[in-house]
Amino acid sequence: MSMRQQDFAAFLRSLEGATVAIVYSYSNRVDPSLAWYDRWRSDVVFFFGQGVEKLGADARYLDVEQYLTVQNRRDETPGDYIINLHSGLNDIGCWPIISALARWRQVPVAPCSSDVHIIGERKDISNLLAAAAGLKVPEKFDHQSKADRKFVRKPRDLGMSRGLQVALRADLNPEDFGTDIVQTFIEGFDATVVVIRLPNGDYSVIGAQLLTPNNRHDTHWVYSEAMKVSDEQGNADHSRAPIEVSPDLERAISALCEKIGDSAYYRLDFRVAPSGNAPLRMLTLQNAYFLEANPTPTIAADGEFNATMAAWISRNGHLDAMDAESADRLGKLGPNGMLVALSLFSAESSLRSTASAIGQTQVHPKSQT
């Protein structure tokens, strides 16, 4: 058993009685079309809260305003650990405030630090890193392009596929090329790949899902904002199915996660180009085009991330990822218990590593026990 595995087993035992603050974004919009947001929030918060309790820790629930109030008190921190939840409805400039303040107070924050949050969510930066890691990325164009083809235009730093537009060059104006990203539209289907950071620090692809429209021949279909909202409302026009990931693509994905930085988990989005009418059976370096990285993806009990975690556990993928004691315990706690445990361990490991690199010796009291 490696030192990291020994550390992980001891860490799990130390969580007994710890306080984990779960911080979520709050929307006070009086807009009926956003009614699904409250269900999203409760589903996601409950998923993590239940995971915390399964580990024997105490969950403390705070919205962002409450979190800021507590962090402003010198003699109090929100908890021994912090889990940063947010919605892609919010401006990316606001998201890292939770993790930045946690790091300032030297409290481990999951799933990642503020710099990783920004680097991962900024599509222009993550696209550059993806190409450097060996992944295919759709060709990018500027306002001088005269190419007669279909493009996809999307904001560089908004979640939920907000503002995504598929259009011909003639339909785009010069201002559409400002801070937005304009790339070649890849005919095909959408896919998501789930990656977790193991106790030894390695990134592991634990599964992937292919999203296909009800009309399986419609290679112009995209999983847009409208489709995601429709999904939340129970009106999906597509289906999801597990799909294999080739070893070379797995290696490139792991390399990308290393380049972006320490995060307990990632959801990476791809566009997959089919070869003729042959069914898609595997994501490869040849057919998968990187779209974006999500170091803080939405994770709820009925989502694809949870389903992928559950499948990984059911096929005993976790047995090789950690020591026998930890694997036996976490395997019985389900995806949320497993994910919270890995997330908090990753957060503490990252905090200790950063503190050591800059010569700090003081880490928050709970992590010293």
Secondary structure by P-SEA (a helix, b strand, c coil): ccaaaaaaaaaaaacccbbbbbbbbbbccccccccaaaaaaaaaaaaaaaaaaaacbbbbbbcaaaaaaaaaccccccccbbbbbbbccccccccaaaaaaaaaaccccccccaaaaaaaaaaaaaaaaaaaacccccccccccccccbbbbbbbcccccccbbbbbcccccccccccccccccccccbbbbbbbbbcccccccccbbbbbbccccccccccccaaaaaaaaaccccbbbbbbbbcaaaaaaaaaaaaaaccccbbbbbbbbbbcccccccccccccbbbcccccccccccccaaaaaaaaaaaaccccccccaaaaaaaaaacaaaaaaaaaaaaaaaaaaaaaaaaccccccccccc
